[in-house]
Amino acid sequence: MRLLLFAGCFAAAAIAQTAPPFRSDVELVAISCAVVDAHGAPVQDLKREDFRVFDNDVPRIVEYLWHDSDQPLTLAVLIDASTSQHDLHDEHMRTAAEVVKRFLRPGDQALIVSVSDEVRLWSDLNFRESERLSEPCPRLSCGESPLWNAVYDTARLKLYPLKGPKAILLLTDGFDSGSTRTWKQAADEAQAAGASVYAIQYRSDLGGSFAPLLYRLITETGGTWFSPPEGSYGDILSRLDTDLRRRYVLGFRPEKLHFNKPRHDVRVEVTRPELTVRARKVYFQ
């Protein structure tokens, strides 16, 4: 099946230090992060000594630092097509089309996924060809908004094999129903694939706007959520650009090699208190 690809030659920008060869499951771990100032502008002049990394709360030495700038990336846009978002379907479509058109560059690619009683990957925004990602719900009565399944399967089946920066953007009210996976499993799978999760949160036709599990999923993976853009996409595009195109990558040796416990909590800090780091909170060996 043909995905929505933005083909073309794309040369990655020169990086400050050539990324060293390593195997992340044995020798070195690579964690990417974005650093911004008080105004949210990316900070690009930091050195290795400006970073601190804690692996399972144990400080580690940052052995390598390089810029991972302007590499081809993948953006998966997940559109909530459940009953609670029915009246907003056209708005979701416009937003997805605008974000894809304005953000992606030649060499990047987008995946379009719809989430209703089935989770389907579409060939493009015209919704003509699709393949089913998630297995049908095994219960007799299931919900029609399996968001956690959609994130889990998109990360595991489509994003994990890909190289380069990756992100999932949800267009949803944030309320899951019918998933066989938990939000935690979805977050872990996104992080195993190296993808941050973002969301544009819309009102729910069924009432309610506080979606704590959605916020936990997003926070765990180092993303954020936005209000509906209403035609102004600047904040969304700026955040995605900073997080995905203006990244540092830190290389360090893990605290321990626990082959039976591959999940590690990781924390990245900078020595300059006026700066903020955006990074994942978990990695898997």
C-alpha positions as CSV (number, residue, x, y, z in Angstrom):
1,M,0.0,0.0,0.0
2,R,1.2,3.5,-0.9
3,L,1.7,5.8,2.0
4,L,1.4,9.6,1.7
5,L,5.0,10.2,0.9
6,F,6.7,13.6,0.3
7,A,9.4,12.3,-2.0
8,G,12.5,14.1,-3.2
9,C,16.2,14.4,-2.4
10,F,16.9,15.7,1.0
11,A,20.4,16.3,2.4
12,A,20.7,16.5,6.2
13,A,22.3,19.6,7.5
14,A,25.9,19.3,8.7
15,I,26.1,18.4,12.3
16,A,28.4,19.8,14.9
17,Q,29.9,16.4,15.7
18,T,29.6,13.3,13.6
19,A,27.4,10.7,15.3
20,P,29.6,7.9,16.6
21,P,28.9,4.3,15.6
22,F,27.3,2.4,18.4
23,R,24.7,-0.1,19.3
24,S,22.1,1.4,21.6
25,D,21.2,-2.0,23.1
26,V,24.8,-2.8,24.2
27,E,27.3,0.0,24.3
28,L,25.8,3.5,24.2
29,V,22.3,4.9,24.5
30,A,21.3,7.9,22.4
31,I,18.6,10.3,23.8
32,S,17.4,13.2,21.7
33,C,16.1,16.4,23.3
34,A,15.3,20.0,22.4
35,V,16.4,22.9,24.6
36,V,14.5,26.2,24.6
37,D,14.8,29.6,26.3
38,A,12.1,31.4,28.3
39,H,10.4,32.5,25.1
40,G,10.3,29.0,23.7
41,A,13.0,29.7,21.1
42,P,15.5,26.8,20.4
43,V,18.9,27.2,21.9
44,Q,21.6,25.7,19.6
45,D,25.0,26.7,21.2
46,L,25.2,24.2,24.1
47,K,28.2,22.0,24.8
48,R,28.5,18.6,26.2
49,E,29.4,20.0,29.6
50,D,26.0,21.9,29.7
51,F,24.0,18.7,30.0
52,R,23.3,16.2,32.8
53,V,21.8,12.8,32.3
54,F,20.3,10.6,34.9
55,D,19.7,6.9,34.1
56,N,17.4,5.4,36.8
57,D,18.4,8.4,39.0
58,V,22.1,7.6,38.6
59,P,24.1,10.3,36.9
60,R,25.9,9.3,33.7
61,I,28.6,11.0,31.7
62,V,27.6,12.5,28.4
63,E,30.3,11.1,26.2
64,Y,29.0,12.4,22.9
65,L,26.9,15.3,21.8
66,W,25.8,16.2,18.3
67,H,23.1,18.1,16.5
68,D,20.4,16.1,14.8
69,S,19.1,19.0,12.6
70,D,16.9,18.9,9.5
71,Q,16.9,15.2,8.9
72,P,14.0,13.6,7.1
73,L,11.2,12.9,9.6
74,T,7.9,11.0,9.9
75,L,4.7,12.5,11.2
76,A,1.8,10.2,12.0
77,V,-1.5,12.1,12.1
78,L,-4.2,10.2,14.0
79,I,-7.7,11.5,13.4
80,D,-10.4,10.7,15.9
81,A,-13.4,9.7,13.8
82,S,-15.7,8.5,16.6
83,T,-19.2,9.6,17.3
84,S,-18.0,12.2,19.9
85,Q,-16.0,13.9,17.1
86,H,-18.5,13.5,14.3
87,D,-19.5,17.2,14.0
88,L,-15.8,18.1,13.9
89,H,-14.7,15.7,11.1
90,D,-14.4,18.4,8.4
91,E,-12.3,20.5,10.8
92,H,-10.1,17.6,11.6
93,M,-9.5,17.0,7.9
94,R,-8.6,20.6,7.2
95,T,-6.3,20.7,10.2
96,A,-4.5,17.5,9.2
97,A,-4.1,18.7,5.6
98,E,-2.8,22.1,6.7
99,V,-0.3,20.7,9.2
100,V,1.0,18.1,6.7
101,K,1.3,20.7,3.9
102,R,3.0,23.4,6.0
103,F,5.2,21.3,8.1
104,L,6.6,18.5,6.0
105,R,9.5,19.1,3.6
106,P,10.8,17.1,0.6
107,G,12.1,13.8,2.0
108,D,9.7,13.7,5.0
109,Q,6.7,11.4,5.1
110,A,3.3,11.4,6.7
111,L,1.0,8.6,7.9
112,I,-2.7,9.2,8.1
113,V,-4.6,7.0,10.5
114,S,-8.3,7.2,11.4
115,V,-9.6,6.0,14.7
116,S,-13.2,4.7,15.1
117,D,-14.5,1.2,15.7
118,E,-11.5,0.2,13.5
119,V,-8.0,1.8,13.3
120,R,-7.1,2.2,9.7
121,L,-4.0,3.5,7.9
122,W,-5.0,5.5,4.8
123,S,-3.1,6.1,1.6
124,D,-3.9,9.9,1.7
125,L,-6.3,12.4,3.0
126,N,-8.9,11.5,0.4
127,F,-9.5,8.3,2.3
128,R,-9.6,6.1,-0.8
129,E,-7.3,3.1,0.2
130,S,-6.7,1.8,3.6
131,E,-5.4,-1.1,5.7
132,R,-6.5,-2.1,9.1
133,L,-3.9,-1.6,11.8
134,S,-5.5,-2.9,15.0
135,E,-7.3,-6.2,15.4
136,P,-11.1,-6.0,15.9
137,C,-12.2,-5.8,19.6
138,P,-12.6,-9.3,20.9
139,R,-15.5,-8.4,23.2
140,L,-19.2,-8.4,22.2
141,S,-19.6,-4.7,23.2
142,C,-16.7,-2.4,22.5
143,G,-16.2,1.3,22.3
144,E,-15.6,3.1,19.1
145,S,-12.6,5.3,20.0
146,P,-9.6,3.0,20.7
147,L,-7.0,5.8,21.0
148,W,-4.5,3.8,22.9
149,N,-4.7,0.9,20.5
150,A,-4.1,3.4,17.6
151,V,-1.0,4.9,19.2
152,Y,0.3,1.5,20.2
153,D,-0.1,0.0,16.8
154,T,1.0,3.0,14.8
155,A,4.2,3.1,16.9
156,R,4.9,-0.6,16.9
157,L,4.0,-1.5,13.3
158,K,4.8,1.6,11.3
159,L,7.2,3.9,13.2
160,Y,9.5,1.5,15.0
161,P,11.2,0.3,11.8
162,L,11.8,3.8,10.5
163,K,14.9,6.0,11.1
164,G,15.0,9.7,11.9
165,P,12.8,11.9,14.1
166,K,9.3,10.7,14.5
167,A,6.1,12.0,16.1
168,I,2.4,11.2,16.5
169,L,-0.2,14.0,16.4
170,L,-3.6,13.1,17.7
171,L,-6.7,15.1,16.6
172,T,-9.2,14.1,19.3
173,D,-11.1,15.0,22.4
174,G,-8.8,12.6,24.3
175,F,-11.3,10.0,25.5
176,D,-10.6,6.4,24.8
177,S,-13.2,3.7,24.6
178,G,-12.6,0.1,23.3
179,S,-8.9,-0.2,23.6
180,T,-7.3,-3.5,24.6
181,R,-4.1,-1.6,25.4
182,T,-3.7,0.9,28.2
183,W,-2.4,4.5,27.9
184,K,0.8,3.3,29.6
185,Q,1.4,0.6,27.0
186,A,0.8,3.1,24.3
187,A,3.3,5.5,25.8
188,D,5.9,2.8,26.2
189,E,5.5,1.6,22.6
190,A,5.8,5.2,21.3
191,Q,9.0,5.7,23.3
192,A,10.3,2.3,22.1
193,A,9.8,3.6,18.6
194,G,11.5,6.9,19.4
195,A,8.3,9.0,18.9
196,S,6.8,11.8,20.9
197,V,3.0,12.1,21.1
198,Y,1.3,15.5,20.6
199,A,-2.4,16.2,20.5
200,I,-4.8,18.9,19.4
201,Q,-7.6,18.6,21.8
202,Y,-11.1,19.4,20.6
203,R,-14.4,19.5,22.5
204,S,-16.4,16.3,22.9
205,D,-19.9,16.1,21.6
206,L,-20.6,13.9,24.6
207,G,-19.5,16.5,27.1
208,G,-16.4,16.9,29.1
209,S,-13.0,18.4,28.3
210,F,-10.6,17.1,31.0
211,A,-8.8,14.0,29.6
212,P,-6.2,13.1,32.3
213,L,-5.0,9.9,30.6
214,L,-4.3,11.7,27.4
215,Y,-2.3,14.3,29.2
216,R,-0.3,11.5,31.0
217,L,0.4,9.8,27.7
218,I,1.7,13.0,26.1
219,T,3.8,14.1,29.1
220,E,5.4,10.6,29.4
221,T,6.6,10.8,25.8
222,G,7.8,14.4,25.9
223,G,5.1,16.0,23.7
224,T,2.4,18.5,24.5
225,W,-1.2,19.4,23.6
226,F,-2.7,22.3,21.9
227,S,-6.1,24.0,21.7
228,P,-7.9,23.9,18.3
229,P,-5.9,26.1,15.9
230,E,-9.0,27.9,14.4
231,G,-7.0,28.7,11.2
232,S,-3.8,29.7,13.0
233,Y,-1.2,26.9,13.0
234,G,1.9,28.9,14.2
235,D,2.1,27.5,17.7
236,I,1.7,23.9,16.5
237,L,4.2,24.2,13.7
238,S,6.7,26.0,15.8
239,R,6.7,23.4,18.5
240,L,7.0,20.5,16.1
241,D,9.8,22.3,14.3
242,T,11.8,22.9,17.5
243,D,11.3,19.4,18.8
244,L,11.9,17.4,15.6
245,R,14.3,19.5,13.5
246,R,16.4,21.3,16.1
247,R,17.4,18.5,18.4
248,Y,20.5,17.6,20.4
249,V,21.4,13.9,20.7
250,L,23.3,12.8,23.8
251,G,25.3,9.6,23.9
252,F,26.0,7.9,27.2
253,R,26.6,4.5,28.7
254,P,23.6,3.0,30.5
255,E,23.5,2.6,34.3
256,K,23.3,-1.2,34.0
257,L,22.6,-3.8,31.4
258,H,19.4,-5.4,32.8
259,F,18.4,-7.7,30.0
260,N,15.4,-8.9,32.0
261,K,14.4,-5.3,32.8
262,P,14.9,-3.3,29.6
263,R,12.9,-0.2,30.7
264,H,15.0,2.7,32.0
265,D,13.8,6.0,33.5
266,V,15.9,8.8,32.0
267,R,16.1,12.5,32.9
268,V,18.0,15.2,31.0
269,E,18.9,18.5,32.5
270,V,20.9,21.5,31.6
271,T,23.2,23.6,33.9
272,R,21.6,26.9,32.8
273,P,18.5,27.4,34.9
274,E,16.8,29.7,32.5
275,L,16.6,27.0,29.9
276,T,14.1,24.2,29.5
277,V,14.8,20.7,28.2
278,R,12.2,18.7,26.3
279,A,13.1,15.0,26.2
280,R,11.6,11.5,26.6
281,K,11.4,10.1,30.1
282,V,11.9,6.4,29.2
283,Y,14.1,4.4,27.0
284,F,14.3,0.6,26.3
285,Q,17.5,-1.4,25.9
